[in-house]
Amino acid sequence: MTIRPNLRSVDELYIDAAVRHLTVARCHLQCAVLRFDDAGFEHDPTARSYSYVAGIVAELNDRPWRPVPPATPTHIAEAAKEYRRISRRSY
């Protein structure tokens, strides 16, 4: 019986290292955004950079990046249906 170690490929190691670096970058960008806010400044490029890096990290961790909201919120659509039913209108 031969015991073989469960070694990961070099590509997987590079991807894991890249994800760790992006996670650290996300944390540093978040700190920068908060410090700009504390100083009374709004630095949009830093905030957008944080958003993009956070999205990439979420996608690499199999989480949705930016969920797309429906065109009409469901509670508004339900209220419109209820209004049409109560007032006996149909469009």
Secondary structure, DSSP 8 states (H G I E B T S, - for coil): ---------HHHHHHHHHHHHHHHHHHHHHHHHHHHHHTT---HHHHHHHHHHHHHHHHHTTS-SS----SS-HHHHHHHHHHHHHTT---
